[in-house]
Amino acid sequence: MEKNQIPGIAVGLVLQGQTYVFNYGMASVEGQRRVTDATIFEIGSVSKTFTATLTTYAEATGKLELSDMVANYLPELADTDFGRLQLYHLGTHTTGGLPLQVPDEIQTEEQLMSYFRAWKPPYKTGAVRTYANPSIGTLGLIAARSLHQDFGAAMSHEIFQPLGLESTYLSVPSEKLSSYAFGYTKDKVPVRVNPGMLSNEAYGVKTTARDLTRFLKANMGMLQLGSTLQTALKNTRKGYFKVGDMTQDLIWEEYALPVDLQVLQHGNSAALIYNPTPVVAQVPPSSPRPDVWVNKTGSTNGFGAYVAFVPSKHFGIVVLANKNYPNEERVEIAHKIFEALSR
C-alpha cells in the first residue's frame, strides 16, 4: 500500500473451510471512511467470470450451446465473419483479433452490430489469443438474450441471488452508496467507473471481499447449490486452449501445480493482455481439474482486483484495492500468502 500509494485494501481468504476478511486503510480519503467488511469495490475484468457463469448457466438450462455460431443468436450478423464465430471463441479471447475496448464512438447496440458486420479478423480464429472486452461483452449479451432477460436482470436473478451474494451489483443501489469505495487515479483523484457499451458485461461488477470469497467457494464446490448452477460453475473451467504454461478456460486462466511465481506473473502481465499470443486448441476441451491455480485480474481507472483459488486445497484469495497497481504485485501477494499457509 505504501509503495503504490493505495488508500485501501480488503483481503479475503478461504482456508480450511473458513472465510476470513482483513481490511486496511481508507475506502474514501475525502470522507475518511475506513475499509470494512461492507466496503464495495469495483472488480473490473473479474466481472468476466460472472458473465462466463451466466453463459454456462444458459447452456446448462438448454438455452444455448457454446459450440453454436454467434449468428444463431444475433441473426443481424448472419453471413459475417463475426457471425460465424463460435460462442466459446468469445469467452476465450480467440476471435482472431478484436480490440481491447469497444471503440468510443459506439454508443448504441445498433452501432455495435454495424461495427461487427464490418469487422474482419486480422488473425485466424482460434489461432491466437487477443484479450478483448467486446467479445466477452457480446457473449453476455447473447446469454441474457437466450434467457429472455436483459443482462442486469439475468445476472441478478440467475447468478447473484442464488449464490447468496448480498452485496454484489452491476448498479450499486442508493442505500448502499455509503459503502461504495472511491477509486483513486495515479494523481490521487477520486473516480468511479464510467458506464459504456458492454461495460456491465465486461467489467461492471461491484462487490465486497466477503462476497467474492463466497463466489470462490462456490467455484470449488464448497456450497450447497442447485445442480444446474453447480454445473454452470464447473463448466466455466473447461480448458479450451493452451497459452504457454497457462490453460485458457472460459475466462478463467489456470496453471498446473506447483506453479512458479514468475510463470504466474508472466501469465498476468501486460504483455499477454496487449499482444496477440499463439494458442493451441484442446479438442475436446479438457475437464476441470482440482490440482491447479485458477486466477483472474481486473482493473478500472481507480481500482485493482485479483482473485485466485486452488480447488484441491480448498484455498482461495481475494485482493481488492481502490487503486490500479501492477498485476505482478497482486499475483505476488497471493502467491506468497498461499506458499506461507501451505507450509
C-alpha positions, 0 to 999 in steps of 0.5 A, a space after each residue: 500500500 505504501 509503495 503504490 500509494 493505495 488508500 485501501 485494501 480488503 483481503 479475503 481468504 478461504 482456508 480450511 473451510 473458513 472465510 476470513 476478511 482483513 481490511 486496511 486503510 481508507 475506502 474514501 480519503 475525502 470522507 475518511 471512511 475506513 475499509 470494512 467488511 461492507 466496503 464495495 469495490 469495483 472488480 473490473 475484468 473479474 466481472 468476466 467470470 460472472 458473465 462466463 457463469 451466466 453463459 454456462 448457466 444458459 447452456 446448462 438450462 438448454 438455452 444455448 450451446 457454446 459450440 453454436 455460431 454467434 449468428 444463431 443468436 444475433 441473426 443481424 450478423 448472419 453471413 459475417 465473419 463475426 457471425 460465424 464465430 463460435 460462442 466459446 471463441 468469445 469467452 476465450 479471447 480467440 476471435 482472431 483479433 478484436 480490440 481491447 475496448 469497444 471503440 468510443 464512438 459506439 454508443 448504441 447496440 445498433 452501432 455495435 452490430 454495424 461495427 461487427 458486420 464490418 469487422 474482419 479478423 486480422 488473425 485466424 480464429 482460434 489461432 491466437 489469443 487477443 484479450 478483448 472486452 467486446 467479445 466477452 461483452 457480446 457473449 453476455 449479451 447473447 446469454 441474457 438474450 437466450 434467457 429472455 432477460 436483459 443482462 442486469 436482470 439475468 445476472 441478478 436473478 440467475 447468478 447473484 441471488 442464488 449464490 447468496 451474494 448480498 452485496 454484489 451489483 452491476 448498479 450499486 443501489 442508493 442505500 448502499 452508496 455509503 459503502 461504495 469505495 472511491 477509486 483513486 487515479 495515479 494523481 490521487 483523484 477520486 473516480 468511479 467507473 464510467 458506464 459504456 457499451 458492454 461495460 456491465 458485461 465486461 467489467 461492471 461488477 461491484 462487490 465486497 471481499 466477503 462476497 467474492 470469497 463466497 463466489 470462490 467457494 462456490 467455484 470449488 464446490 464448497 456450497 450447497 447449490 442447485 445442480 444446474 448452477 453447480 454445473 454452470 460453475 464447473 463448466 466455466 473451467 473447461 480448458 479450451 486452449 493452451 497459452 504457454 504454461 497457462 490453460 485458457 478456460 472460459 475466462 478463467 486462466 489456470 496453471 498446473 501445480 506447483 506453479 512458479 511465481 514468475 510463470 504466474 506473473 508472466 501469465 498476468 502481465 501486460 504483455 499477454 493482455 496487449 499482444 496477440 499470443 499463439 494458442 493451441 486448441 484442446 479438442 475436446 476441451 479438457 475437464 476441470 481439474 482440482 490440482 491447479 491455480 485458477 486466477 483472474 485480474 481486473 482493473 478500472 481507472 481507480 481500482 485493482 482486483 485479483 482473485 485466485 483459488 486452488 480447488 484441491 486445497 480448498 484455498 482461495 484469495 481475494 485482493 481488492 484495492 481502490 487503486 490500479 497497481 501492477 498485476 505482478 504485485 497482486 499475483 505476488 501477494 497471493 502467491 506468497 500468502 498461499 506458499 506461507 499457509 501451505 507450509 
